[in-house]
Amino acid sequence: MTNTGGTAATYELTDSPLFGVGVTVTAPPVCTNTSVLPGVGDTTPTCTTTTGPWALADPGTAIAAAVAVPVVDSYTVAVPFTVDNTSTPASRTCPAVGSFTATGLNNGATLTVAGTTSSDPGCANAPPPALVTHAKTITAGPVLVGPNQYTISYQIDLTNSGGVPGGYQLDETPHFGAGVVINSATCASSLAAGTGTPDITPCTAAPAPIVLVNGTPFNLATAGTTINVATTHRYALVVTFTVVPGSVTVATNGAGCNVTPPPPTTDTGLNNTATLTVTGGTPTPSNVCAPTPPALVVVKSDPVVLGTTATYTVTVTNTGGTAATYELTDSPLFGAGITVTAPPVCTNTSVLPGVGDTTPTCTTTTGPWALADPGTAIAAAVAVPVVDSYTVAVPFTVAPGTPPANLLCPAVSPFATGGLNNRADLTASGVTTTDTGCGSAPPPALVTHVKTITAGPVLVGPNQYTISYQIDVTNSGGASGGYQLDETPHFGAGVRRRIGMRWW
C-alpha cells in the first residue's frame, strides 16, 4: 500500500486466494506487517481462515502523507497449500496478467480508500502434485545359514518425484509358497536421498525385529508419513525362513518367478509384496519373487528278495524351485547271522539319462556305499518333481542256527540292526536326512538227506547180485546252502562188492 499524495489517509486492505482446482489452502496463512517503519499500517493483520478474504488492514488504518518520499505500508501473506491429483496442468497455470480467474496460485488484494475500491492480482504457477512411487528389489539371498534355513533381503525405495511433499502408508505382505516357514525378520529405515526422515517406527535406523506372518499385511510406515520433494525413503528387510522339504510343492515353488514375477497376492516361492497407499489415493502393490530353495527328500524302498539277493531302490526327489547338489550313501543294518557275501551291484536307474551320479561306488561288503558323491547335481523342479533313482542289489547269506528274531526287521528303532534292514543317508542344504528299507530275511539253509534201497538184491549170476540205492539231498530252508556227500558201504562178512572187473 503506497501513498504518494500530500495528505494522510485511511484505508482497508484484504487478500483472497484464487487458486485453481486441485490446489488447496491447507491452513490459515501467516500474515505479517513488514513495513520498514515500525508502527505504521495495521500491526495485527487478521488471517484466521483457509478461504479468505484475509484482513491485512482493518477499515480506518492510517497512512501518512508523502512529504519527501512515498509512504509505503507493506504486508506479507504466507499461504500453505497442497496440490492433489485432481489438478490439471491448466488448473495449475496462471491466467492472463491482471486476470482474477481462479487458476494456479492466483491471489487478489483489494484496497478500499475514500469509498473507492481497487484490486490487484498476483500469481505463480502451482507445482505439480506429489508423485510418490515405490520399487521393491531383492538385494541378497536366499543365503543358506543353517540346516534348510536361509535369509533373503528385500529393499523398498519410495521416491517423491512430484512438485510438493506427499504422504503415504507402506505395508509389507509375504506370500511365500507351501513348505516355507518364516522364522524371524528385521526392518531398518533410512533417508536414501533428499530431506526429512522416513517413518522410524517400527523400522528404526538400526535393524529392529518385526513379526511377519505369511499372507498378513505388516505396517512399515503409518498413514500420512510425509515425504519431501526429490526425496527417497528406504526400508530394508531381512527375512529368515526354513524350508520343510516334504511340504514343498512344485505348483507353489516359484520356479522362474525371479524372471516372470507372479501376481502380487499369489502364495508361491519367496513372493513378497510391498503395498503403497498415497494419501488420498488407492493401494498400489509392488512385488518381487525368488524361487523356493532346494527341497530334497530321500525315500528308500523295502527290498525285493530273490534267493539270497536283496534289491533296494533309493530315490532323491527335489520339489524346490532351485537346483541343488547332494551326497547319498547306503549302509546295511542286517541282523546278526546275516552276512553280505560280496560288494553290492549299485546302479543309477534314473529315467532321464545322465542325471544324478552315473557311477555309484560300491566296493566293500560293509558300506557305507557311495551312491552319489558330494556335489552331485539335481535340477530345479519346474513342471514336475525331479527324481534321481538308484538300485542296490546286496548278496547275502544266513548262517545256520541264526535265531528267528534276528531275521525280523527291528520293531523299536528303524535304525537298529535286524532282518535285511538298510539305511540311506542324504546330505543336502546343510542337513543329513535318513530313510530305511527293511524286509525279513529268509531262514537259513536246512539241508537234509535220505537214503533208500530202490531195487534188489537181484540175482544176476552164480551167487552174484545187484542192489540199487538212492540218496536225496533236500534244502527245506529259506536260503541257498552248500553240502558235501560221501558214500561208505558196510557189508557183512562174505559179501564182496564188484566194481568193474575187480572184487572188493
C-alpha positions in Angstrom: 0.0 0.0 0.0 1.7 3.2 -1.2 0.6 6.9 -0.6 2.3 9.5 -2.9 -0.2 12.2 -2.1 0.5 15.2 0.2 -2.4 14.3 2.5 -2.7 11.5 5.1 -5.4 8.9 4.6 -7.1 5.8 5.9 -7.7 2.5 4.1 -8.8 -1.1 4.3 -6.8 -4.0 2.7 -8.0 -7.6 2.2 -6.4 -10.6 0.5 -8.2 -13.6 -1.1 -6.9 -16.8 -2.7 -7.9 -17.6 -6.2 -6.3 -21.0 -6.5 -7.0 -23.4 -9.3 -8.9 -26.8 -9.0 -6.9 -29.3 -7.0 -4.8 -26.6 -5.3 -6.0 -26.2 -1.7 -5.1 -23.9 1.2 -4.2 -26.3 4.0 -4.1 -23.9 6.9 -4.7 -20.2 7.7 -1.9 -18.2 6.2 0.7 -16.4 8.3 0.1 -12.7 7.7 2.7 -10.2 8.7 3.1 -6.4 8.6 6.6 -6.0 7.1 6.6 -2.2 6.7 10.1 -0.6 7.0 9.0 1.9 9.6 7.7 0.5 12.8 4.2 1.0 14.0 2.8 2.0 10.6 -0.1 0.3 8.9 -2.2 -2.4 10.7 0.3 -4.1 13.0 -2.1 -7.1 13.7 -3.3 -8.5 10.4 -6.2 -11.0 10.9 -5.8 -14.2 8.9 -7.8 -16.9 10.6 -9.5 -18.9 7.9 -8.4 -21.0 4.9 -10.8 -19.4 2.5 -10.3 -15.7 2.9 -10.7 -12.8 2.5 -7.9 -12.1 5.0 -7.9 -8.8 6.8 -4.4 -7.4 6.3 -5.5 -3.9 7.4 -8.8 -3.1 9.1 -11.0 -0.2 7.9 -9.6 3.1 9.2 -6.0 2.1 9.1 -4.0 5.3 8.8 -1.2 6.1 6.3 0.8 9.3 6.5 1.2 12.0 3.8 4.1 11.7 1.4 6.5 14.6 2.3 9.8 13.8 0.8 9.3 10.2 -0.4 6.3 7.9 -1.0 4.9 6.3 2.2 4.7 2.5 2.0 2.9 0.1 4.2 3.9 -3.5 3.5 2.4 -6.9 4.3 3.3 -10.5 3.6 0.9 -13.4 3.3 2.4 -16.9 3.5 -0.2 -19.4 2.4 0.4 -23.1 2.9 -1.1 -25.2 0.2 -1.2 -28.7 -1.3 -1.7 -29.9 -4.9 -3.6 -33.1 -5.4 -4.2 -35.4 -8.4 -7.5 -33.6 -9.3 -5.4 -30.7 -10.5 -4.5 -30.4 -14.2 -1.8 -28.5 -16.0 -4.4 -25.9 -16.8 -5.6 -25.5 -13.3 -2.1 -25.2 -12.0 -1.2 -22.4 -14.6 -1.7 -18.7 -14.0 -4.3 -16.9 -16.1 -3.6 -13.9 -18.2 -1.8 -11.0 -16.5 -4.3 -9.0 -14.5 -7.0 -11.7 -14.5 -8.9 -12.7 -11.4 -9.6 -16.2 -12.8 -9.1 -19.0 -10.2 -6.1 -20.9 -11.5 -2.6 -21.6 -10.5 -1.7 -19.7 -7.3 -3.6 -16.6 -8.2 -4.4 -14.3 -5.4 -6.2 -10.9 -5.3 -5.6 -8.0 -2.9 -8.4 -5.4 -2.5 -7.8 -1.9 -1.3 -10.6 0.5 -0.2 -9.7 4.2 0.2 -12.2 7.1 0.4 -15.0 4.9 -0.7 -13.2 3.7 -3.8 -12.1 0.0 -4.2 -9.3 -1.3 -6.4 -7.9 -4.7 -6.8 -4.6 -6.2 -8.0 -3.9 -9.9 -8.6 -0.6 -11.8 -8.1 0.1 -15.2 -9.4 2.6 -18.0 -9.8 2.1 -21.4 -11.4 1.4 -24.1 -8.9 3.8 -27.0 -8.8 2.6 -30.5 -9.9 1.2 -32.7 -7.2 3.3 -35.1 -5.2 4.2 -38.2 -7.2 5.2 -40.9 -4.8 6.2 -44.2 -6.3 7.9 -47.3 -4.8 10.1 -50.1 -6.1 10.9 -53.3 -4.3 14.0 -55.4 -5.0 15.8 -58.4 -3.7 19.3 -57.3 -2.5 20.7 -60.6 -1.3 19.8 -64.2 -0.9 18.5 -66.7 -0.4 21.6 -67.5 1.6 22.0 -70.8 3.5 22.6 -70.0 7.2 21.6 -73.4 8.8 20.1 -76.8 8.1 17.5 -75.9 5.5 17.4 -72.4 6.8 18.0 -69.3 4.7 17.9 -65.5 4.8 16.6 -63.2 2.0 17.0 -59.4 1.9 14.4 -57.0 0.4 14.7 -53.3 -0.2 11.8 -50.9 -0.7 12.5 -47.4 -2.1 9.8 -44.7 -2.0 10.5 -41.6 -4.2 8.6 -38.4 -4.5 9.3 -37.0 -8.0 6.4 -34.6 -7.9 6.4 -30.9 -7.1 5.1 -30.8 -3.5 5.6 -33.0 -0.4 3.3 -36.1 -0.2 2.0 -38.5 2.3 1.9 -42.3 2.2 1.4 -45.5 4.1 3.5 -48.6 3.4 2.6 -52.2 4.2 4.6 -55.4 3.8 3.0 -58.8 3.0 4.9 -62.1 2.4 3.3 -64.5 0.1 5.6 -67.5 0.4 4.8 -70.9 -1.1 4.0 -74.1 0.7 6.8 -75.6 2.8 8.4 -72.2 3.6 8.2 -71.2 7.3 9.1 -67.7 8.4 11.4 -67.8 11.5 12.1 -64.1 12.0 12.5 -60.8 10.3 14.1 -57.3 10.8 13.5 -53.9 9.3 15.5 -50.7 9.1 14.7 -47.3 7.5 16.9 -44.7 6.1 17.0 -41.5 4.0 18.4 -42.6 0.7 18.2 -39.1 -0.9 16.6 -35.7 -0.2 15.5 -34.2 3.1 13.3 -35.2 6.0 13.0 -38.7 7.6 11.1 -41.9 6.9 8.9 -43.5 9.5 11.2 -44.9 12.2 8.5 -47.0 13.9 8.9 -49.9 13.7 11.8 -49.6 11.2 14.5 -47.9 13.2 17.8 -46.7 11.8 19.4 -50.0 13.1 17.7 -53.2 12.1 14.8 -53.9 14.5 12.8 -57.2 14.9 9.4 -57.3 13.3 6.8 -60.1 13.2 5.8 -61.2 9.7 3.0 -63.7 9.1 2.6 -65.2 5.7 -0.4 -63.6 3.9 -0.9 -60.9 6.5 0.0 -57.3 5.9 2.5 -55.7 8.3 2.6 -51.9 8.6 6.1 -50.4 7.9 5.1 -46.7 7.7 1.9 -45.3 9.2 -0.7 -43.4 7.1 0.3 -39.8 6.5 4.1 -40.3 6.6 5.5 -37.3 4.8 8.0 -37.5 2.0 9.5 -34.2 0.7 10.1 -33.3 -2.9 13.1 -35.0 -4.6 13.4 -37.4 -1.6 13.7 -41.2 -1.3 12.8 -43.2 1.8 14.4 -46.6 2.0 13.1 -49.6 4.0 15.4 -52.7 4.2 14.1 -56.1 5.4 15.9 -59.3 6.2 13.7 -62.4 6.5 14.9 -65.7 8.0 13.0 -68.8 7.0 13.2 -72.6 6.9 12.3 -74.9 4.1 10.4 -78.1 5.0 11.3 -80.3 2.1 8.4 -82.8 2.5 5.8 -79.9 2.4 7.1 -78.1 -0.7 5.0 -78.5 -3.8 6.0 -77.9 -7.4 2.9 -75.8 -8.0 4.0 -73.3 -5.4 7.8 -73.4 -5.6 8.1 -70.3 -7.7 10.3 -71.8 -10.3 11.2 -69.0 -12.7 9.4 -66.3 -10.7 12.6 -64.2 -10.5 12.3 -63.8 -14.3 8.5 -63.6 -14.5 7.0 -62.3 -11.3 3.7 -63.8 -10.2 0.6 -61.7 -9.2 1.3 -59.8 -6.0 -1.1 -61.9 -3.9 -0.1 -65.3 -5.1 1.5 -67.6 -2.5 4.5 -69.0 -4.4 8.2 -69.2 -4.0 9.5 -66.3 -1.9 7.0 -63.9 -3.4 6.9 -60.7 -1.3 4.7 -57.6 -1.8 5.0 -54.0 -0.6 1.8 -52.0 -0.8 2.0 -48.2 -1.1 -1.1 -46.1 -0.3 -0.5 -42.5 -1.2 -2.6 -40.0 0.9 -5.9 -39.6 -1.0 -5.0 -42.5 -3.3 -5.6 -46.2 -3.7 -3.2 -49.0 -2.7 -0.6 -49.9 -5.2 1.4 -53.2 -4.9 5.0 -53.8 -5.9 6.3 -57.4 -5.6 9.4 -59.4 -6.2 9.9 -63.1 -6.1 12.7 -65.7 -5.8 12.2 -69.5 -6.3 11.9 -71.7 -3.2 15.4 -73.1 -2.3 16.1 -76.8 -2.9 13.7 -79.2 -1.2 15.3 -82.7 -1.3 13.7 -85.8 0.1 15.2 -89.3 0.2 13.0 -92.4 0.0 14.2 -96.0 0.4 12.1 -98.9 -0.6 11.8 -102.2 1.2 13.8 -104.9 -0.5 12.8 -107.3 -3.2 14.4 -110.6 -2.1 15.2 -113.2 -4.8 17.0 -116.1 -3.3 19.9 -114.6 -1.4 19.9 -111.2 -3.1 18.1 -108.2 -1.6 17.5 -105.3 -4.0 16.6 -101.8 -2.7 15.5 -98.7 -4.6 16.6 -95.3 -3.4 15.2 -92.1 -4.8 16.2 -88.4 -4.2 13.4 -86.0 -5.2 13.7 -82.2 -5.5 10.4 -80.3 -5.4 12.1 -76.9 -4.8 12.3 -74.2 -7.5 16.1 -74.1 -7.3 18.8 -76.6 -8.4 20.9 -78.2 -5.7 23.8 -80.6 -5.0 23.7 -83.6 -2.7 25.6 -86.6 -1.4 23.9 -90.1 -1.0 25.2 -93.1 0.9 23.7 -96.5 1.7 24.6 -98.8 4.6 23.5 -102.4 5.6 21.9 -102.9 9.0 21.5 -106.6 8.7 20.7 -108.7 11.8 23.3 -110.9 13.4 24.0 -114.0 11.4 23.1 -112.3 8.1 26.2 -111.5 6.2 26.9 -109.6 3.0 28.8 -112.0 0.8 30.1 -109.6 -1.8 30.0 -105.9 -2.7 26.5 -105.0 -3.9 25.7 -104.1 -7.5 24.8 -100.4 -7.4 23.1 -98.8 -10.4 21.8 -95.4 -11.4 18.3 -96.1 -12.6 17.1 -92.6 -13.2 14.6 -92.2 -16.0 16.5 -89.4 -17.6 20.0 -90.3 -18.8 23.0 -88.6 -17.3 21.3 -87.3 -14.2 22.5 -88.0 -10.7 25.8 -89.8 -10.1 26.2 -92.1 -13.1 29.0 -94.2 -11.4 27.9 -95.2 -7.9 30.9 -96.7 -5.9 30.0 -99.9 -4.0 33.3 -101.7 -3.5 33.1 -103.2 0.1 30.8 -105.6 1.9 30.4 -103.4 4.9 29.3 -100.0 3.5 28.6 -97.2 3.5 28.3 -97.4 -0.3 28.6 -94.1 -2.2 25.6 -94.0 -4.4 26.2 -90.3 -5.2 29.4 -88.4 -4.4 29.3 -85.0 -2.7 28.4 -82.3 -5.2 26.1 -84.4 -7.3 23.7 -82.0 -9.1 20.0 -82.2 -9.2 17.9 -79.8 -11.3 15.1 -77.4 -10.2 11.6 -78.7 -10.3 9.9 -76.6 -13.0 6.7 -78.6 -14.0 7.2 -81.9 -12.2 9.4 -83.1 -9.3 13.0 -84.0 -10.3 13.8 -87.6 -9.3 17.2 -89.3 -9.2 16.9 -93.1 -8.7 19.4 -95.8 -7.7 19.2 -99.5 -7.0 21.4 -101.5 -4.6 21.4 -105.3 -5.1 23.0 -106.9 -2.0 24.0 -110.6 -2.0 23.8 -112.2 1.5 23.8 -115.5 3.4 22.1 -116.5 6.5 24.2 -118.6 8.9 22.8 -121.9 10.1 21.3 -121.6 13.6 20.6 -117.9 13.2 17.8 -117.1 15.8 14.5 -116.4 14.2 14.3 -113.0 15.9 17.4 -111.9 14.0 15.7 -112.5 10.8 13.0 -109.9 11.5 13.0 -106.1 11.0 13.6 -104.0 14.1 10.4 -103.1 15.9 11.7 -100.3 18.1 14.1 -98.1 16.1 14.2 -98.0 12.3 18.0 -97.5 12.6 18.6 -100.7 14.6 20.0 -103.9 13.1 17.7 -106.7 12.2 16.4 -108.6 9.2 17.5 -107.1 5.9 17.3 -103.5 7.3 19.2 -100.9 5.2 19.6 -97.1 5.6 20.2 -94.4 3.0 21.7 -91.0 4.1 21.1 -87.9 2.1 23.2 -84.8 2.8 21.9 -81.5 1.2 21.3 -77.9 2.2 23.4 -78.3 5.3 21.4 -81.2 6.8 21.5 -85.0 6.6 18.2 -87.0 6.4 17.8 -90.7 6.6 15.3 -93.3 5.4 15.4 -97.0 5.8 14.0 -100.0 4.0 13.7 -103.4 5.5 12.4 -106.9 4.9 12.5 -110.1 6.9 15.5 -112.3 6.0 14.7 -115.9 4.9 15.5 -118.7 7.4 19.0 -120.3 6.9 19.5 -123.3 4.7 18.2 -126.6 6.1 19.9 -129.3 4.1 18.9 -132.9 4.9 19.4 -136.3 3.1 17.5 -139.5 2.9 18.9 -142.8 1.6 16.7 -145.6 0.3 17.1 -149.0 -1.5 15.3 -148.7 -4.8 15.9 -152.3 -6.1 17.5 -155.6 -5.2 19.2 -157.7 -4.3 18.6 -159.2 -7.7 20.4 -162.5 -8.8 22.4 -161.7 -11.8 24.9 -164.7 -11.8 26.2 -167.5 -9.7 25.9 -166.1 -6.2 26.0 -162.6 -7.7 23.5 -159.9 -7.1 22.9 -156.2 -7.6 21.3 -153.8 -5.2 20.3 -150.1 -6.0 20.5 -147.2 -3.5 19.1 -143.6 -3.9 20.2 -140.6 -1.8 18.0 -137.5 -1.9 19.6 -134.2 -0.6 16.9 -131.5 0.2 17.2 -127.9 1.2 14.0 -127.0 3.0 15.4 -123.7 4.4 15.0 -120.2 3.2 18.4 -119.7 1.8 20.8 -121.5 -0.5 23.0 -124.0 1.2 26.1 -126.0 0.4 27.0 -129.6 1.2 29.4 -132.5 0.7 28.2 -136.1 0.3 30.2 -139.2 1.0 29.2 -142.9 0.5 30.6 -145.7 2.7 29.5 -149.4 2.3 29.4 -151.5 5.5 28.6 -155.1 4.1 28.8 -158.1 6.3 31.4 -161.0 6.2 31.3 -163.0 3.0 29.8 -160.2 0.9 32.1 -158.6 -1.6 31.5 -155.7 -3.9 32.3 -155.9 -7.6 33.3 -152.7 -9.3 34.2 -153.3 -12.9 36.3 -156.4 -13.1 37.5 -156.2 -9.5 36.1 -157.7 -6.4 36.4 -156.0 -3.0 
